[in-house]
Each structure stands twice: as C-alpha cells, then as structure tokens.
Amino acid sequence: MSATTNHATPAAAAGTLDVERVRRDFPILRETVHGKPLVYLDNAASAQKPRAVIEAEAAVYESYYSNIHRGVHSLSMRSTDAYEAARETVRRFIGAAHGREVVFTRGTTESINLVASSYGRGHVGKGDEVLITGLEHHSNIVPWQMLCEEKGARLRVAPLDDRGDVILDAMEGLIGPRTKLVAVAHVSNALGTVNPVKRMVEMAHAKGVPVLIDGAQAAPHLKVDVRELDCDFYAFSSHKVYGPSGVGVLYGKAAHLQAMPPYQGGGDMILSVTFEKTTYNELPYKFEAGTPNIAGVIGLGAAIDWVEGIGRGAIATHETDLLEYGTRQLVEVPGLRLIGTAREKAGVLSFVLEGVHPHDIGTVLDYEGIAVRTGHHCAQPVMDRYCVPATACASLAVYNTREEIDALVRALHKVREVFL
Ligand SMILES: Cc1ncc(COP(=O)(O)O)c(C=O)c1O
C-alpha cells in the first residue's frame, strides 16, 4: 500500500489516524443490528458514507438542483459548476493531465463496458486476443467475453499461483502479436491481491498493447496516479470510495478517447443534430449522453475531498495494520483457511471454515451484528481456481478497528460451536 500522506487533519497527524474521530463522521456506524453494535466488514462490496457526502448530496437537492450544461438560469449554472468542480477533483485524485480525460459513468462496470464497446469494437477483430488475469471480477471478464464472441476473437487468461499472485512470466508470454488489449484489476476483490500494475503496463506497452486497469478496489485504499502508471484506461466506482452509488469514472488517455466513437447517443453528447448528420461533442461530453447522476457526481467530489482530508497515506497505514492484525487473529481460528495470501495485499480477508458453509457463517455473524459478504464475490473463476464453492469475506475500510476484528473472531468461535 502507498504510504504517501496528504493534507493532514486533526484526525490524521503524521500518517496516523484517530479512528474514533473518523467513525464519528459515519452516522450509520451508530446503528445496531439484532441488538448488537454494527460491525461493518463488507466494504469491498460497498463502503458507508461520511456525513460530508450525505450533506453534499442533500445540499444539491435542497438548494441548487437543476439540470446541467444547457441552462442560462442561476440554478443550472450552479449545478454545472459543482458538477465540473467534481470532475476537477477526480482529475486531481487520479493524477490525470486533463479534465477531458475524466468521463463520468454509472460505475466501474459501465466504464469497462464503454471501453469494450467503443474501443474494443474498433480494434479487436477475428483471431485477435484480449488478455485478462485469473483474478478478475465478472465486470472485467464478461464485457471482454461478449466482445470476443461478437468478433470471433479469443479471451486469454493469465494464471494465478497458489497464493493468489498473477504469474508474471506466464502473463508476459501470453502477450503476443494478436493481443489487442490487456485488462487487469489493480486489486482483487476476492483475494485482496495488489497486482503490480505498473510492471504489467510496461510489459504490455513493450509489445505495443494498451492496458485497462479495473481500479474498483484500489481507489479506496491506494494512491492512484494514472500518469505514473501510464495506463491507457482506468475505471473505478464512487460507492466504494465512500461516495454515492450509481456513479463511476472512466479515465482514458485523450488520444484514445478522441479516436473512439461514442458509446451511447443522446442529449449532451452532440454539438449539432440534423436528420442527415450529427456531430459529436468534445471530450469528455462525447461519452456522457443524457442527464447524468448530477447529485451523485457532486457527492463523489465530496467523498474524495473527505478521503484527502484524512490522507490516503494515513488510511493505507491504518488498513495495513488492520489487515496484518486480522490475518494473525483469523489464522488462529481452528479449521479456518485464508483464500488469498499474495505478497502484496489490500484489506480483504477471504476465508473458508472447514465443515461450515460460508452462508451459514454469514447468518451467524449477522446475528452478532457483523456484516461480511458470503458467496462467490462476482469472481466465480477465482472460486474454481482455489476449489471452493464460495468464501466468507471480511473487507476493511478506514473506520474499522482492531476491536471489530476481535468481535469477528469471537463470532467465528460461536459459528464453530453452533455447527461443529
Ligand atoms: C474488482 C472489481 N471490479 C469491478 C467491480 C464492479 O463495480 P461496480 O458494481 O461498482 O460497477 C467490482 C465490484 O465489486 C470489483 O470489486
């Protein structure tokens, strides 16, 4: 994880963080479930929202909501300014060179589909190949599979070792003259593996192949700098980075986006329309057809401001401590096997408990007020690779504590008492 510290606040001095202070920003963390204090460990699926985000979205609707980009009245101009300010915040957050390289979408899934549909259809033909890895989320498998089916192309998959690391030599060997795109997760939601994406980009670029990075699980935890990574596309979702759901980001290098056809047609993505011909709007609006999630985008801007206020370095340090602590505690639970022990990991603790189905684990934990995700985590090939039908997954966020890990471990002992 990155150890860079941004703007320090009283909650984050010298790279450390006052977790009780952070928790006070999240109204939902005061809730109880089945009479027990909520322990929310389902952050890889979606993170909770700080008051700053809730209030930013409410303020849009309470005081200046209007449609954007096409009004001369004051509310429209205020909404447009706030929406575009959020684009600038995202640009800074991911280190993009220009706001026109930042496209707002509905989420990572839509961002990847946009690239598969617009870039993919133009560059992938019969007999060509798209390369992914064995740890991808379905969102970074299925769009490429659909493209390959349509074009008569082939989806290739870089294999994983037993710990959950991509075997880099094998991956390099799979990048050949027919490879038209490499699409890879920055961080795996099912295993926690942090992929060496910079190295992967270098490997692909050395053979002239562009790279899309699925950053859904990286943006909340790591410092992301798209220019340093030199990736061609980068996708992430607002709702995992403490922002509203229904909003996502696609970063694309301007040269690619410029050359790509629009993904959807409609209002806002045009300069002029006649029945004979339409000319498309400039970047990034060419890819933002129709009325977007205005308040959601503004909420994402507020979420990023909140994250930067805490400091990404402080967040990473705190989550790394929790991950190490959680790993040590969990492996002491008899019969528990961690799935995913990669050399570099983000805050995902995926596990199976011998003799107990993950859904039963999830149900007992819920009665203890503990929210974890159980199932295949939209990564069925990962389950197949490690020969498990499903796992239970505790995923960490900035507001989690060592005490919550202890509560999880106590509850897992209860699970064993009930089922074994
Ligand atoms: C690695 C990864 N990629 C893509 C996605 C899809 O994100 P969304 O559902 O926000 O589009 C997820 C969601 O869990 C994910 O973890």
The ligand as a Gaussian input file, in Angstrom:
#p B3LYP/6-31G(d) Opt

LIG

0 1
 C      -12.553000      -5.565000      -8.787000
 C      -13.940000      -5.089000      -9.131000
 N      -14.220000      -4.707000     -10.378000
 C      -15.431000      -4.261000     -10.737000
 C      -16.444000      -4.175000      -9.830000
 C      -17.781000      -3.679000     -10.270000
 O      -18.063000      -2.445000      -9.664000
 P      -19.496000      -1.779000      -9.826000
 O      -20.502000      -2.814000      -9.410000
 O      -19.456000      -0.605000      -8.919000
 O      -19.642000      -1.400000     -11.260000
 C      -16.214000      -4.580000      -8.509000
 C      -17.298000      -4.559000      -7.505000
 O      -17.258000      -5.245000      -6.506000
 C      -14.932000      -5.031000      -8.155000
 O      -14.646000      -5.409000      -6.895000

